Amino acid sequence: MSVALANQTMWDNLSHGRPGFIRFGAYLGLILGAVGLAFYGSGGYDQKQYLFQLFSGQGLIWCGTGAIIGGLSSTVLSTLRPSITEAKIATNLVSWLDGAALLLLLTALLSQFEPPKSMISFDDQSNLFSGRVIMTMNIVFIFSAASYIAYLFAPEAFIGKLGTWAAWAGVYAGGSSLLLRWHESYLINTDIGHAPVSNLYEVFILLCCVTTVVYLTLERRYQAKAMGAFVMSLVAAAVFFDIWLASVGEASIKPLVPALQSYWMKIHVPMNFVGYGSFSVACGAGMAYLFRSRLESRGSKARVLAVMPSLDQLDQLAYKAVAIGFPAFTLATILGAAWASEAWGGYWSWDPKETWALIVWLTYGAYLHARVSHGWHGRALAWWAVAGFLVTLFCFLGVNMYLSGLHSYGRLS
Amino acid sequence: MNNLNESLKQVIARLGSMTLAVAILCVLAVASAIGTVLLQNQEQTDYLRQFGELWYWTFRSLGLFDMYHTWWFLTLLAFLMVSLAVCLWRNVPHMLKEMRTRKVAITDKSLKTFHHQHHWELADGADMADVKRLAEQGLSEWELMEAEKEGAVYLRGDKGRFHKWGYILAHSAVLIILIGGWISVHYGFRGNMSVPEGQSDNEIEFLRGTAVHHLKMPFRVRCNSFHIAFYPSGPPKEFRSNLSIIDHGKVVMTKDIIVNEPLKYKGVRIFQASFGDGGSAITLKLFNLDGSQKVQTVKTHVYQTWSDPKTGVSLEITNFRPFNIQNMAGPGEPKDFEDLGPAVEFIIRGPGLKPVKVKSYMNPFVYKGQNRGTLLEVSESGDGKDYQPFLLGLDLTNPKEWQLFHAFVHAAASVGGGNTQQERFKAFNAALKQVYGDKRPKDFQDLGVRLLQAMQSLPRIPWPYIPLLVDYDQVYYTGLQLTEDPGMNVVWTGSILLVLGLCIMFYMPHRKIWLVIRPAAKGLDIDAAGMTNRNTLGFEKEFQALMNKLNTIFEAHKST
């Protein structure tokens, strides 16, 4: 058996060794600086003012000092103990932090295209720049899905790359559009300002981005390109839903109802979408499995079979996605319970949303038991991943549309 | 005795079985779903109307209207707890033992079964001790053990050796959370208290099944004030109550609460949950419709009933709202929210009258800058769900218009009944002169149109008078939720353990690796084998990288 050299790309090299480690230290210092500002900055912490504080001179001093100290200490550390530069936590996290920094830079750049403040009003939000960025995201995601589907029929490396690059572009467009909306909500009125996870339109953008990021991470690690057609089709469907929401006037920035005015919203909602996004990817892997097993059972000689992950790998990928989603979803549900106990007086009220979150949790819990303890594999579990996604879909969309309850602010009006 | 033991063992084995656990998970999921589709804890009459006699009683006997507290649902949860406990009790000692003992010198046969294998042959002059040292260097990140058997050296490396703790933590965490929930239900409470501004209360009420229960608190809560803030665009921004806690007759704490920011006293947390009218003082003017032009003033309060001994008509005041924000846009137009001002709601009853609910606005209805007169809304069903607007035409806040109406009726009668346009015109001029003298109001033409409207609408009113809201002194009640939850910290502990356990389970797989170095005819044979219980894809990469590393080390050794 030959030992194949793991193919390291340019990107992998960037996050290894001293440059990667020093960057990691600098990021860490920057984050600590921002946290320090929140706790000890002059004027104290105010949820509404913090963002402005962060981008003022004071914020620059805090974050800049943090970054310099972090960078310097990691330089010293890596000189003293060179082996520390390969620490898993640094090499794994630094590319994520790079991505986050790039996203922030992009947003800062795009925010220069906002109309002058006198032109921004609550009543007419059509001139806000985020709308155009979201439109870019829509187009790019749909293009990506189309490329991945084309890749199934014509598995040329170029077409696959096109899909991947478009997907990344979509993630950055979507991410920066959400950050822009955050900024815009404050431009409209500081009283209205809130994190962009408060209505269906915004969380669907988040869902598209999270699903794509989870998928792209798996794609890069496990060369699972042909799975993209399935995952990105789901993302494209979400994009079409978002376009429809915008067409019925659900896209505007609205002030928060009192129940949502809490820092918990910023934690609970995105965490939930890490779960939902991963479950969507698991569904994509499940569909890819069913597709491949169908082709194989027919004795097909399609070219795509050569580039597609094997049945065993697809099975593993679905599991992998659930393994990301399940702990994240568990944590998100617990965070939701913590918020509920602070806002409604009880951590559990059998509210439809809560109950369906429990049902989703039980569904994937049963999936994991069936797989790990009962040794189930293959088609049955692939179907389970698809069915589990339908339950998830009902939990975060169906409940809002058909059932009433404490979460009814996510409702379509 | 033995038999009993045997069957007990069998029962326990069944209870702890995975099949039962998965079955319980599935049944729980389905049962929970039923409770979300069927709205819980609604009015019994609504259920009866919705399902009809037969299904109402079937559902009710199954407890489906308060499903999550029925004996059978709780039994399901208890089953889950028992199953978890048995599962833990049976497996934990096993797992602990497995984590403690690690076999190093394993048989060739079991070595062959591993998924990941590699083989080297080091020729000539390779020294066992040297190679072993090199191998240990290559495996520096692994927790190593070594043993010798039949001349071969066995090296065993482990990573994530405590993986099984993940199972133990996650499963006991679920058990702990369920126990916490049980403590919450049995030793905690959660109920509502409505306190009008300026008053205090010490009793909460809550629903159990279909019955309302009451519970006394060890202190009183006084609501000093309640305030709503609005966004410029209309929707509410903040509900704020200023509360004082009174313990043994003394104010011990005064604090504001808003949604998401409760206060805590003696282990009881107090939340802002709702609000409503706390019995506002209401002044109504009753405009008599008997032609006498008389107006009488009535002072009452919300939730009180005023009755008129003369006519037998009564007004039950049900609600008062200082803001009534409504969408003024027609269908298809962009939404246009406007505040119609204060309004009072009452049910009007009387001999020969159909009881209806009425909403009387204090201000005249102004549409696109034009006064359209006083607005009433009438709900024929009496429950306020089918309000229909009823425009009087007259603006009753202006006493001159009330006078004008009567002057017009008289004048019309004197010129022949006001049946023709000409007569009406004449009568209108006469009435104007009588009421306003020579100073005609500027919008007199508009007034004329509204007067004609009043001639149509007022005779259609069956009541002896039109009640109009003229003054109010608003008092809110604040709807508080009071809870005590001794199980909460248990639940949080369980939650932390659950997340911790899941992270260990999913992200710290147990990886094992063996290197067996044995002397061969020429040089040394090295067999490597690895296995993992999770993340086989990731492990494949890791194994290959490790083999590469060892390869370079051995190659370098060979060349020296």
HADDOCK unambig.tbl for C-alpha pairs under 7 A between the chains (distance, minus, plus):
assign (segid A and resid 1 and name CA) (segid B and resid 118 and name CA) 6.93 0.50 0.50
assign (segid A and resid 3 and name CA) (segid B and resid 544 and name CA) 6.24 0.50 0.50
assign (segid A and resid 3 and name CA) (segid B and resid 548 and name CA) 6.67 0.50 0.50
assign (segid A and resid 257 and name CA) (segid B and resid 236 and name CA) 6.74 0.50 0.50
assign (segid A and resid 257 and name CA) (segid B and resid 237 and name CA) 6.15 0.50 0.50
assign (segid A and resid 258 and name CA) (segid B and resid 237 and name CA) 5.73 0.50 0.50
assign (segid A and resid 258 and name CA) (segid B and resid 238 and name CA) 5.53 0.50 0.50
assign (segid A and resid 258 and name CA) (segid B and resid 259 and name CA) 6.19 0.50 0.50
assign (segid A and resid 259 and name CA) (segid B and resid 259 and name CA) 5.96 0.50 0.50
assign (segid A and resid 259 and name CA) (segid B and resid 260 and name CA) 6.65 0.50 0.50
assign (segid A and resid 262 and name CA) (segid B and resid 260 and name CA) 6.52 0.50 0.50
assign (segid A and resid 323 and name CA) (segid B and resid 506 and name CA) 6.04 0.50 0.50
assign (segid A and resid 327 and name CA) (segid B and resid 499 and name CA) 6.42 0.50 0.50
assign (segid A and resid 327 and name CA) (segid B and resid 502 and name CA) 5.95 0.50 0.50
assign (segid A and resid 327 and name CA) (segid B and resid 503 and name CA) 6.74 0.50 0.50
assign (segid A and resid 331 and name CA) (segid B and resid 499 and name CA) 6.35 0.50 0.50
assign (segid A and resid 334 and name CA) (segid B and resid 495 and name CA) 6.65 0.50 0.50
assign (segid A and resid 342 and name CA) (segid B and resid 260 and name CA) 5.79 0.50 0.50
assign (segid A and resid 343 and name CA) (segid B and resid 259 and name CA) 6.02 0.50 0.50
assign (segid A and resid 343 and name CA) (segid B and resid 260 and name CA) 4.15 0.50 0.50
assign (segid A and resid 343 and name CA) (segid B and resid 261 and name CA) 6.92 0.50 0.50
assign (segid A and resid 344 and name CA) (segid B and resid 271 and name CA) 6.91 0.50 0.50
assign (segid A and resid 345 and name CA) (segid B and resid 271 and name CA) 6.40 0.50 0.50
assign (segid A and resid 345 and name CA) (segid B and resid 481 and name CA) 6.90 0.50 0.50
assign (segid A and resid 345 and name CA) (segid B and resid 483 and name CA) 6.18 0.50 0.50
assign (segid A and resid 352 and name CA) (segid B and resid 36 and name CA) 4.97 0.50 0.50
assign (segid A and resid 355 and name CA) (segid B and resid 32 and name CA) 6.36 0.50 0.50
assign (segid A and resid 356 and name CA) (segid B and resid 33 and name CA) 6.93 0.50 0.50
assign (segid A and resid 359 and name CA) (segid B and resid 29 and name CA) 4.90 0.50 0.50
assign (segid A and resid 362 and name CA) (segid B and resid 25 and name CA) 5.89 0.50 0.50
assign (segid A and resid 362 and name CA) (segid B and resid 29 and name CA) 6.39 0.50 0.50
assign (segid A and resid 366 and name CA) (segid B and resid 22 and name CA) 5.68 0.50 0.50
assign (segid A and resid 366 and name CA) (segid B and resid 25 and name CA) 6.69 0.50 0.50
